[in-house]
């Protein structure tokens, strides 16, 4: 699926949701949006663009670019991703649920400590 198809699909979904909002939004809270990691302007490259609107971030004098917790490469204009996340708690690129807590990794060590007293 090409970038233009993804962009068209996202735009269509956002328009559909705006015209016919769900009774209960399954999106994130304002606190979640406010807590998203910002990408400083000095770390943005000339060719970095928003995956939703395709506008280069540096075309804006004061870009407000946020990174989603699912992937360091999933970053968007806050103006673009905000409405999406208010309706959907998933990343529009990978569809990962952003509200799921990461499960801790438990390492079980079944081996007994090495004892070299016998032989």
Secondary structure, DSSP 4 states (H G I P E B T S, - for coil): --HHHHHHHHHHHHHHHHHS--SS-BS--HHHHHTSEEEPGGG--TT-B-TTT--BGGGSTT--EEE-TT-TT-EEEHHHHHHHHHHBSB-TTT--BTTSPPPPP-----SPPP--S--
